[in-house]
Amino acid sequence: MSHDVLNPTPEYLAFWRERHVCTLTTPRPDGTPHVVPVGVTYDPEAGLARVISNRHSRKVRNILAAREAQEAREARPDGAQAGARVAVCQMEGRRWATLEGRAVIRTDEASVADAVARYAERYGRTPSPNPDRVVMEITLDRAMGRA
């Protein structure tokens, strides 16, 4: 079932506000999917999902490599945003929800602090300080699921 990224149903949004471990799927440089467990926050007002991570993680390197490859090919004539195509997903029993879009890495203090605060709100704990923390900011263009 398809959902409006910017105007999800109350049930869909409530599911994304519950505490669930999610998965993030990023493309490896060889095109195969890399799937890992993560915490995700969903901001429908901004059309964004966010994942915090260490800048040296494989998932971050995958996103950076995809962006570099895209920039090396050419400026996108179709106007598509630079960044790696990714998906985040969560499930519980028969309920599931997936968000898709293009991810970029943000390293500025304000973006990272905002993402950490959102994570703390959803997951009920503040992550330990990490000078290598970055945020994967996913500009969403597709939502689906059965919540």
Residue pairs with C-beta under 8 A, 6 or more apart in sequence:
1 144
1 145
1 146
2 142
2 143
2 144
3 9
3 12
3 143
3 144
3 145
4 143
5 44
5 47
5 99
5 101
5 140
5 141
5 142
5 143
6 44
6 45
6 47
7 44
8 16
8 44
8 143
9 147
11 147
12 97
12 143
12 145
12 147
13 42
13 44
14 147
15 90
15 92
15 95
15 97
15 145
15 147
16 40
16 42
16 90
16 97
16 147
17 42
17 122
18 92
19 122
19 123
19 124
20 90
20 91
20 92
21 37
21 38
21 39
21 90
22 37
22 38
22 39
22 40
22 88
22 89
22 90
23 35
23 36
23 37
23 38
23 88
23 89
23 90
24 35
24 36
24 37
24 38
24 40
24 51
24 59
24 86
24 87
24 88
24 136
25 33
25 34
25 35
25 86
25 87
25 88
25 89
26 33
26 34
26 59
26 62
26 63
26 66
26 84
26 86
26 103
27 33
27 34
27 62
27 66
27 84
27 85
27 86
28 34
28 62
29 62
29 65
29 66
29 69
34 58
34 59
34 62
36 58
36 59
38 51
38 53
38 59
38 88
39 51
39 52
39 119
39 122
39 123
40 49
40 50
40 51
40 88
40 90
40 99
41 49
41 50
41 115
41 118
41 119
41 121
41 122
42 48
42 49
42 99
43 49
43 50
43 118
47 139
47 140
48 137
48 138
48 139
48 140
49 88
49 99
49 101
49 138
49 140
50 114
50 115
50 118
50 119
50 135
50 136
50 137
50 138
51 59
51 88
51 115
51 135
51 136
51 138
52 112
52 115
52 116
52 119
52 127
52 133
52 134
52 135
52 136
53 59
53 60
53 133
53 134
53 135
53 136
54 60
54 130
54 132
54 133
54 134
55 105
55 107
55 132
55 133
55 134
56 132
59 136
60 105
60 134
60 136
62 84
63 83
63 84
63 86
63 103
63 104
63 105
63 136
64 105
65 84
66 83
66 84
66 85
67 82
67 83
67 84
67 104
70 76
70 82
70 83
71 82
76 82
80 102
81 102
81 139
82 102
82 104
83 102
83 103
83 104
83 139
84 102
84 103
85 100
85 101
85 102
85 103
86 100
86 101
86 102
86 103
86 136
86 138
87 98
87 99
87 100
88 98
88 99
88 138
89 96
89 97
89 98
89 99
90 96
90 97
91 97
94 146
95 145
95 146
95 147
96 145
96 146
96 147
97 143
97 144
97 145
97 146
97 147
98 142
98 143
98 144
98 145
99 138
99 140
99 142
99 143
100 140
100 141
100 142
100 143
101 138
101 139
101 140
101 141
101 142
102 138
102 139
102 141
103 136
103 137
103 138
103 139
104 136
104 137
104 139
105 134
105 135
105 136
105 137
106 112
106 115
106 134
106 135
106 136
106 137
107 134
111 135
111 137
112 133
112 134
112 135
114 135
115 135
115 137
116 126
116 127
116 133
119 126
119 127
120 126
120 127
127 133
